[in-house]
Amino acid sequence: NKLDSRAKGALSKAKRGSDVQIFEIEAKASGVSVILKKVSPVFVELTN
């Protein structure tokens, strides 16, 4: 639910129709003692 300043900056500079890649994602599972080691990069295409 939270983005760091680099991710926010990339999204604010991107124009409609652009693809943005977000990587080095740190994820935590709440209520579980499982540690998520690797999270795949996410590609987002901006449409609005």
PDB file of N, CA, C and O in Angstrom:
ATOM      1  N   ASN A   1       0.799  -1.194   0.000  1.00  0.00           N
ATOM      2  CA  ASN A   1       0.000   0.000   0.000  1.00  0.00           C
ATOM      3  C   ASN A   1       0.842   1.258   0.000  1.00  0.00           C
ATOM      4  O   ASN A   1       0.306   2.361  -0.111  1.00  0.00           O
ATOM      5  N   LYS A   2       2.156   1.112   0.123  1.00  0.00           N
ATOM      6  CA  LYS A   2       3.012   2.287   0.199  1.00  0.00           C
ATOM      7  C   LYS A   2       4.068   2.229  -0.895  1.00  0.00           C
ATOM      8  O   LYS A   2       4.582   1.161  -1.226  1.00  0.00           O
ATOM      9  N   LEU A   3       4.379   3.387  -1.446  1.00  0.00           N
ATOM     10  CA  LEU A   3       5.438   3.510  -2.442  1.00  0.00           C
ATOM     11  C   LEU A   3       6.522   4.410  -1.881  1.00  0.00           C
ATOM     12  O   LEU A   3       6.238   5.369  -1.164  1.00  0.00           O
ATOM     13  N   ASP A   4       7.779   4.093  -2.216  1.00  0.00           N
ATOM     14  CA  ASP A   4       8.852   4.985  -1.789  1.00  0.00           C
ATOM     15  C   ASP A   4       8.946   6.159  -2.758  1.00  0.00           C
ATOM     16  O   ASP A   4       8.211   6.220  -3.743  1.00  0.00           O
ATOM     17  N   SER A   5       9.841   7.077  -2.475  1.00  0.00           N
ATOM     18  CA  SER A   5       9.939   8.302  -3.273  1.00  0.00           C
ATOM     19  C   SER A   5      10.338   8.025  -4.718  1.00  0.00           C
ATOM     20  O   SER A   5       9.904   8.739  -5.622  1.00  0.00           O
ATOM     21  N   ARG A   6      11.155   7.002  -4.951  1.00  0.00           N
ATOM     22  CA  ARG A   6      11.549   6.676  -6.329  1.00  0.00           C
ATOM     23  C   ARG A   6      10.353   6.200  -7.144  1.00  0.00           C
ATOM     24  O   ARG A   6      10.194   6.593  -8.300  1.00  0.00           O
ATOM     25  N   ALA A   7       9.516   5.363  -6.553  1.00  0.00           N
ATOM     26  CA  ALA A   7       8.338   4.860  -7.263  1.00  0.00           C
ATOM     27  C   ALA A   7       7.340   5.985  -7.521  1.00  0.00           C
ATOM     28  O   ALA A   7       6.777   6.071  -8.612  1.00  0.00           O
ATOM     29  N   LYS A   8       7.117   6.839  -6.540  1.00  0.00           N
ATOM     30  CA  LYS A   8       6.206   7.969  -6.711  1.00  0.00           C
ATOM     31  C   LYS A   8       6.711   8.913  -7.790  1.00  0.00           C
ATOM     32  O   LYS A   8       5.924   9.427  -8.585  1.00  0.00           O
ATOM     33  N   GLY A   9       8.031   9.147  -7.823  1.00  0.00           N
ATOM     34  CA  GLY A   9       8.614  10.017  -8.833  1.00  0.00           C
ATOM     35  C   GLY A   9       8.463   9.458 -10.233  1.00  0.00           C
ATOM     36  O   GLY A   9       8.156  10.193 -11.170  1.00  0.00           O
ATOM     37  N   ALA A  10       8.678   8.155 -10.379  1.00  0.00           N
ATOM     38  CA  ALA A  10       8.538   7.518 -11.690  1.00  0.00           C
ATOM     39  C   ALA A  10       7.098   7.600 -12.177  1.00  0.00           C
ATOM     40  O   ALA A  10       6.859   7.853 -13.357  1.00  0.00           O
ATOM     41  N   LEU A  11       6.144   7.391 -11.292  1.00  0.00           N
ATOM     42  CA  LEU A  11       4.740   7.456 -11.690  1.00  0.00           C
ATOM     43  C   LEU A  11       4.309   8.880 -12.012  1.00  0.00           C
ATOM     44  O   LEU A  11       3.495   9.083 -12.913  1.00  0.00           O
ATOM     45  N   SER A  12       4.830   9.860 -11.306  1.00  0.00           N
ATOM     46  CA  SER A  12       4.430  11.245 -11.568  1.00  0.00           C
ATOM     47  C   SER A  12       5.023  11.777 -12.870  1.00  0.00           C
ATOM     48  O   SER A  12       4.419  12.640 -13.506  1.00  0.00           O
ATOM     49  N   LYS A  13       6.188  11.285 -13.280  1.00  0.00           N
ATOM     50  CA  LYS A  13       6.831  11.742 -14.517  1.00  0.00           C
ATOM     51  C   LYS A  13       6.297  11.029 -15.754  1.00  0.00           C
ATOM     52  O   LYS A  13       6.419  11.541 -16.867  1.00  0.00           O
ATOM     53  N   ALA A  14       5.709   9.859 -15.567  1.00  0.00           N
ATOM     54  CA  ALA A  14       5.249   9.056 -16.699  1.00  0.00           C
ATOM     55  C   ALA A  14       3.995   9.665 -17.322  1.00  0.00           C
ATOM     56  O   ALA A  14       3.150  10.234 -16.631  1.00  0.00           O
ATOM     57  N   LYS A  15       3.898   9.530 -18.636  1.00  0.00           N
ATOM     58  CA  LYS A  15       2.742  10.046 -19.362  1.00  0.00           C
ATOM     59  C   LYS A  15       1.765   8.906 -19.642  1.00  0.00           C
ATOM     60  O   LYS A  15       2.092   7.732 -19.469  1.00  0.00           O
ATOM     61  N   ARG A  16       0.575   9.270 -20.072  1.00  0.00           N
ATOM     62  CA  ARG A  16      -0.434   8.270 -20.398  1.00  0.00           C
ATOM     63  C   ARG A  16       0.078   7.343 -21.498  1.00  0.00           C
ATOM     64  O   ARG A  16       0.664   7.804 -22.478  1.00  0.00           O
ATOM     65  N   GLY A  17      -0.138   6.055 -21.339  1.00  0.00           N
ATOM     66  CA  GLY A  17       0.328   5.067 -22.301  1.00  0.00           C
ATOM     67  C   GLY A  17       1.728   4.562 -22.011  1.00  0.00           C
ATOM     68  O   GLY A  17       2.194   3.626 -22.661  1.00  0.00           O
ATOM     69  N   SER A  18       2.405   5.162 -21.047  1.00  0.00           N
ATOM     70  CA  SER A  18       3.758   4.735 -20.686  1.00  0.00           C
ATOM     71  C   SER A  18       3.713   3.469 -19.843  1.00  0.00           C
ATOM     72  O   SER A  18       2.738   3.197 -19.143  1.00  0.00           O
ATOM     73  N   ASP A  19       4.791   2.707 -19.931  1.00  0.00           N
ATOM     74  CA  ASP A  19       4.963   1.533 -19.080  1.00  0.00           C
ATOM     75  C   ASP A  19       5.961   1.881 -17.991  1.00  0.00           C
ATOM     76  O   ASP A  19       7.016   2.450 -18.271  1.00  0.00           O
ATOM     77  N   VAL A  20       5.637   1.544 -16.760  1.00  0.00           N
ATOM     78  CA  VAL A  20       6.511   1.799 -15.622  1.00  0.00           C
ATOM     79  C   VAL A  20       6.829   0.464 -14.974  1.00  0.00           C
ATOM     80  O   VAL A  20       5.929  -0.336 -14.716  1.00  0.00           O
ATOM     81  N   GLN A  21       8.108   0.222 -14.710  1.00  0.00           N
ATOM     82  CA  GLN A  21       8.535  -1.006 -14.044  1.00  0.00           C
ATOM     83  C   GLN A  21       8.922  -0.673 -12.608  1.00  0.00           C
ATOM     84  O   GLN A  21       9.706   0.243 -12.360  1.00  0.00           O
ATOM     85  N   ILE A  22       8.365  -1.428 -11.668  1.00  0.00           N
ATOM     86  CA  ILE A  22       8.704  -1.269 -10.259  1.00  0.00           C
ATOM     87  C   ILE A  22       9.363  -2.562  -9.807  1.00  0.00           C
ATOM     88  O   ILE A  22       8.781  -3.640  -9.930  1.00  0.00           O
ATOM     89  N   PHE A  23      10.598  -2.451  -9.276  1.00  0.00           N
ATOM     90  CA  PHE A  23      11.332  -3.636  -8.841  1.00  0.00           C
ATOM     91  C   PHE A  23      11.936  -3.376  -7.474  1.00  0.00           C
ATOM     92  O   PHE A  23      11.755  -2.300  -6.904  1.00  0.00           O
ATOM     93  N   GLU A  24      12.649  -4.352  -6.951  1.00  0.00           N
ATOM     94  CA  GLU A  24      13.177  -4.313  -5.581  1.00  0.00           C
ATOM     95  C   GLU A  24      12.039  -4.098  -4.588  1.00  0.00           C
ATOM     96  O   GLU A  24      12.125  -3.255  -3.696  1.00  0.00           O
ATOM     97  N   ILE A  25      10.982  -4.871  -4.760  1.00  0.00           N
ATOM     98  CA  ILE A  25       9.795  -4.765  -3.917  1.00  0.00           C
ATOM     99  C   ILE A  25      10.023  -5.544  -2.630  1.00  0.00           C
ATOM    100  O   ILE A  25      10.458  -6.695  -2.660  1.00  0.00           O
ATOM    101  N   GLU A  26       9.728  -4.916  -1.510  1.00  0.00           N
ATOM    102  CA  GLU A  26       9.804  -5.586  -0.214  1.00  0.00           C
ATOM    103  C   GLU A  26       8.379  -5.869   0.240  1.00  0.00           C
ATOM    104  O   GLU A  26       7.570  -4.950   0.365  1.00  0.00           O
ATOM    105  N   ALA A  27       8.067  -7.146   0.489  1.00  0.00           N
ATOM    106  CA  ALA A  27       6.710  -7.527   0.872  1.00  0.00           C
ATOM    107  C   ALA A  27       6.722  -8.245   2.208  1.00  0.00           C
ATOM    108  O   ALA A  27       7.660  -8.972   2.536  1.00  0.00           O
ATOM    109  N   LYS A  28       5.669  -8.028   2.966  1.00  0.00           N
ATOM    110  CA  LYS A  28       5.500  -8.695   4.252  1.00  0.00           C
ATOM    111  C   LYS A  28       4.090  -9.264   4.311  1.00  0.00           C
ATOM    112  O   LYS A  28       3.136  -8.618   3.878  1.00  0.00           O
ATOM    113  N   ALA A  29       3.960 -10.473   4.846  1.00  0.00           N
ATOM    114  CA  ALA A  29       2.649 -11.088   5.031  1.00  0.00           C
ATOM    115  C   ALA A  29       2.219 -10.864   6.474  1.00  0.00           C
ATOM    116  O   ALA A  29       2.894 -11.305   7.403  1.00  0.00           O
ATOM    117  N   SER A  30       1.110 -10.186   6.658  1.00  0.00           N
ATOM    118  CA  SER A  30       0.654  -9.892   8.018  1.00  0.00           C
ATOM    119  C   SER A  30      -0.058 -11.104   8.614  1.00  0.00           C
ATOM    120  O   SER A  30      -0.806 -11.798   7.926  1.00  0.00           O
ATOM    121  N   GLY A  31       0.181 -11.344   9.883  1.00  0.00           N
ATOM    122  CA  GLY A  31      -0.462 -12.441  10.585  1.00  0.00           C
ATOM    123  C   GLY A  31       0.175 -13.793  10.366  1.00  0.00           C
ATOM    124  O   GLY A  31      -0.324 -14.803  10.862  1.00  0.00           O
ATOM    125  N   VAL A  32       1.280 -13.827   9.623  1.00  0.00           N
ATOM    126  CA  VAL A  32       1.958 -15.086   9.317  1.00  0.00           C
ATOM    127  C   VAL A  32       3.442 -14.897   9.586  1.00  0.00           C
ATOM    128  O   VAL A  32       3.979 -13.809   9.378  1.00  0.00           O
ATOM    129  N   SER A  33       4.099 -15.936  10.041  1.00  0.00           N
ATOM    130  CA  SER A  33       5.529 -15.832  10.329  1.00  0.00           C
ATOM    131  C   SER A  33       6.390 -16.166   9.110  1.00  0.00           C
ATOM    132  O   SER A  33       7.596 -16.376   9.245  1.00  0.00           O
ATOM    133  N   VAL A  34       5.789 -16.217   7.934  1.00  0.00           N
ATOM    134  CA  VAL A  34       6.511 -16.538   6.704  1.00  0.00           C
ATOM    135  C   VAL A  34       7.192 -15.277   6.180  1.00  0.00           C
ATOM    136  O   VAL A  34       6.581 -14.209   6.134  1.00  0.00           O
ATOM    137  N   ILE A  35       8.454 -15.404   5.789  1.00  0.00           N
ATOM    138  CA  ILE A  35       9.195 -14.288   5.206  1.00  0.00           C
ATOM    139  C   ILE A  35       9.186 -14.457   3.689  1.00  0.00           C
ATOM    140  O   ILE A  35       9.583 -15.505   3.179  1.00  0.00           O
ATOM    141  N   LEU A  36       8.742 -13.448   2.977  1.00  0.00           N
ATOM    142  CA  LEU A  36       8.722 -13.480   1.519  1.00  0.00           C
ATOM    143  C   LEU A  36      10.080 -13.018   1.020  1.00  0.00           C
ATOM    144  O   LEU A  36      10.452 -11.858   1.199  1.00  0.00           O
ATOM    145  N   LYS A  37      10.822 -13.924   0.393  1.00  0.00           N
ATOM    146  CA  LYS A  37      12.193 -13.599  -0.001  1.00  0.00           C
ATOM    147  C   LYS A  37      12.256 -12.821  -1.303  1.00  0.00           C
ATOM    148  O   LYS A  37      12.925 -11.789  -1.371  1.00  0.00           O
ATOM    149  N   LYS A  38      11.569 -13.298  -2.344  1.00  0.00           N
ATOM    150  CA  LYS A  38      11.654 -12.650  -3.646  1.00  0.00           C
ATOM    151  C   LYS A  38      10.264 -12.277  -4.127  1.00  0.00           C
ATOM    152  O   LYS A  38       9.330 -13.076  -4.061  1.00  0.00           O
ATOM    153  N   VAL A  39      10.147 -11.070  -4.606  1.00  0.00           N
ATOM    154  CA  VAL A  39       8.901 -10.617  -5.207  1.00  0.00           C
ATOM    155  C   VAL A  39       9.223 -10.197  -6.632  1.00  0.00           C
ATOM    156  O   VAL A  39      10.185  -9.465  -6.863  1.00  0.00           O
ATOM    157  N   SER A  40       8.429 -10.654  -7.583  1.00  0.00           N
ATOM    158  CA  SER A  40       8.672 -10.343  -8.988  1.00  0.00           C
ATOM    159  C   SER A  40       8.449  -8.863  -9.271  1.00  0.00           C
ATOM    160  O   SER A  40       7.607  -8.230  -8.634  1.00  0.00           O
ATOM    161  N   PRO A  41       9.201  -8.306 -10.225  1.00  0.00           N
ATOM    162  CA  PRO A  41       8.974  -6.911 -10.628  1.00  0.00           C
ATOM    163  C   PRO A  41       7.563  -6.746 -11.189  1.00  0.00           C
ATOM    164  O   PRO A  41       6.959  -7.706 -11.668  1.00  0.00           O
ATOM    165  N   VAL A  42       7.052  -5.537 -11.124  1.00  0.00           N
ATOM    166  CA  VAL A  42       5.705  -5.240 -11.599  1.00  0.00           C
ATOM    167  C   VAL A  42       5.803  -4.243 -12.744  1.00  0.00           C
ATOM    168  O   VAL A  42       6.508  -3.239 -12.640  1.00  0.00           O
ATOM    169  N   PHE A  43       5.090  -4.521 -13.843  1.00  0.00           N
ATOM    170  CA  PHE A  43       4.985  -3.585 -14.953  1.00  0.00           C
ATOM    171  C   PHE A  43       3.589  -2.984 -14.925  1.00  0.00           C
ATOM    172  O   PHE A  43       2.596  -3.709 -14.849  1.00  0.00           O
ATOM    173  N   VAL A  44       3.512  -1.657 -14.985  1.00  0.00           N
ATOM    174  CA  VAL A  44       2.231  -0.963 -14.951  1.00  0.00           C
ATOM    175  C   VAL A  44       2.126  -0.108 -16.205  1.00  0.00           C
ATOM    176  O   VAL A  44       3.037   0.660 -16.513  1.00  0.00           O
ATOM    177  N   GLU A  45       1.012  -0.239 -16.935  1.00  0.00           N
ATOM    178  CA  GLU A  45       0.749   0.637 -18.073  1.00  0.00           C
ATOM    179  C   GLU A  45      -0.266   1.680 -17.627  1.00  0.00           C
ATOM    180  O   GLU A  45      -1.352   1.337 -17.159  1.00  0.00           O
ATOM    181  N   LEU A  46       0.087   2.947 -17.773  1.00  0.00           N
ATOM    182  CA  LEU A  46      -0.789   4.030 -17.334  1.00  0.00           C
ATOM    183  C   LEU A  46      -1.827   4.316 -18.413  1.00  0.00           C
ATOM    184  O   LEU A  46      -1.481   4.546 -19.571  1.00  0.00           O
ATOM    185  N   THR A  47      -3.096   4.300 -18.027  1.00  0.00           N
ATOM    186  CA  THR A  47      -4.165   4.499 -19.004  1.00  0.00           C
ATOM    187  C   THR A  47      -4.948   5.779 -18.781  1.00  0.00           C
ATOM    188  O   THR A  47      -5.552   6.285 -19.727  1.00  0.00           O
ATOM    189  N   ASN A  48      -4.965   6.316 -17.594  1.00  0.00           N
ATOM    190  CA  ASN A  48      -5.732   7.545 -17.337  1.00  0.00           C
ATOM    191  C   ASN A  48      -4.824   8.690 -17.001  1.00  0.00           C
ATOM    192  O   ASN A  48      -5.296   9.801 -16.756  1.00  0.00           O
TER     193      ASN A  48
END
